Amino acid sequence: MFIIHVQAQVKPPYIDAFKKACIENAKESLKEEGVVRFDVVQEQEDPTRFLLIEIYRNRDATSKHKETLHY
């Protein structure tokens, strides 16, 4: 497996749009053969901070993911 953690801090006016885009990306990513898991986490204490946890079957699956339209 190959695991990627992405940390992001979003300006307050853009939180809803960012969250919507991340959830849509996660939903579409889960349809990919090489994606095991794709989580979007928003901190409760600081809602401007997000963590994306992407789990792939192998490193090649990350390259294929980057070629998709939803990426």
Summary of the structure (lengths in Angstrom):
residues: 71
radius of gyration: 12.5
end to end distance: 19.9
largest distance: 35.8
contacts: 190
relative contact order: 0.30
helix: 37%
strand: 34%
